[in-house]
């Protein structure tokens, strides 16, 4: 599992480092090329070195989208951050649709943030995915948020789930 996780997450972690001008620097953050606390947190959480996971493994479930091992309506709130809509060339539309339908199946309120790939104003997948979700009976809302991790990345998708 560690080898598979390490191999698949390295490009994701490296991706935000490429277009530095896309990331709004906050006062007190390190300059480009310096290691930040965020980098250290990501390194810590990617492996078996996460102290909370080691101490409380019963609180963690290993799973992957687009299929989750939870019952319908299991959660009041489901969050997806920095995965869906964030990479222009992957994953494809079918993965987005299947994943969002699955998140809506297990959660009453689904929130996805951000909605922009690096270097783009808006994901080209957002409008067709929202239309397909509406056809499946899911109500979606795109609304602004106060938080901006990358330039233009200050909107969130909310999906009112099936339950």
N, C-alpha and C positions, 0 to 999 in steps of 0.2 A: 504493500500500500504506500509506504513512504516513497519508494522509487517512482511509482506512478504519480503520486501527488507532486513530488518535487519536479518531475519532468513536465507535468502539465501546468504548474503554477509559475515556473520561472518566466515564461514569456509574458504572463499577465502582470507580474511584478515589474518586469523590465519595461513594459509598454508605457506607463505614465512618465518614465524618465526620458523618453525620446523627445517629445515636443514640450520642452520646458516653458515655452511662452504660453502654453495652454493652462498652466497651473498658476492661479493667483497666489503669490507669496504673501503670507501674513507677517507682521512685524514679529521678530524674534525667531523666525524659522531659519534653518541653515540655508546658505547659498547653494546654487547648483553645484553638484559634485561632493558636497558634504553629506555625511550620514545623519539622518534625523531620527527622532524617537519613533516616528511612523515606520521607518525602515526596520528598526530593531523589533518593533511590535510584530510586523509582518513575518520576520524571520522566526520569531519565537512561536507564533501561532501556527506556522505551517507544518511543523513537525510534531513529534511526540514529546517535545520539550515544554509544552504548555502546562504550567503547574496546576491550573484548575482542572484541566482535562485529566491529568494524571491522578489528582486527588479525588475527583468526583466523576469517574468514567460513567457511572450510571445516569448522569445527566446529559450524555451525548449520544446521538444516534448517527451512525455513518450512513449517508444516503446521497443520491445524486439526482438532479433533475434530468429528465422530465417525469420520473416516477418516484414518489415518496411513500414510505411505509407507514402512513398515518391514516386514521379513519376519517371519513367525511366530516367536515366542520369541526375538526379537533381543536383548532386554535382560533382565538378571537382576532389576533393580529399576526400577519405574516409579513416579514420584511425581506426584500431582495435588494442588495446594495452592490453596485459596481460589477454586475455580471450582465444582466439583460440590457440590451440597447447600447452597451458601452464599447463594443468592438465592431467596426463597420464591416469587416470581412468575415466575422464568425461570431457566434453561431448563426445558423440560417433562420429564415422565417418560421419554418415548421418547428424548430426547436423552441423558438420564442413562444409560439402559440401553445405547443404542448406543455411547456413549463408554466406559462401563465394560467392555463386551464387547471393544471395540477395544483398550483398555489391557491387558486380560487376554490378548488375542491376541498382542500384541507383547512382553509381559513375563511373567516367571515369578512375580514377586511385585509386586503393585500396592498402593500405599498412598494413601489419600485423606484429606485433613485440611483444615479441620475439617468437622464434619457438622451444623452448625447455621446456619440463616439468622439474620441480625441480628434481635434481638427475639423469638426463639423458643427453646424448650427443645430441640427436635429437629426436623429436617426431616421434613415429612409424607411425603416421597418415600422416605425411607430404608427403612422396612419393606417396602413393595411392591417396591422395586427389589431389595432383598436376596432376596425370595422369587422374583422373576423370574430373578435370577442363579443361585439354587440350582436352579431348574428347568432352566437351561441347563448344569448340571453344574459350576458354579463355587462353591467353598467361600468363604464370607465370615466374617470375625470383626470385631466391634467391640470395641475395647479402649481403656482410658484411657491418656493420655499425660501427661507432666509439664508440657508446654507449654500455656499458655492465652492465645490471642491476643484472644479475646472471651469474655465471661462465658458459661460453659456449653460453650464450644468446646474441650473437653479430651478428645475421643475421636477415634479414627482408625479408618477402615475398611481392613481388609486383605483382599485378594482373592488367592487362590492361583490363578494362571493356568492355562491349558490345557496349558502345556508344562513 
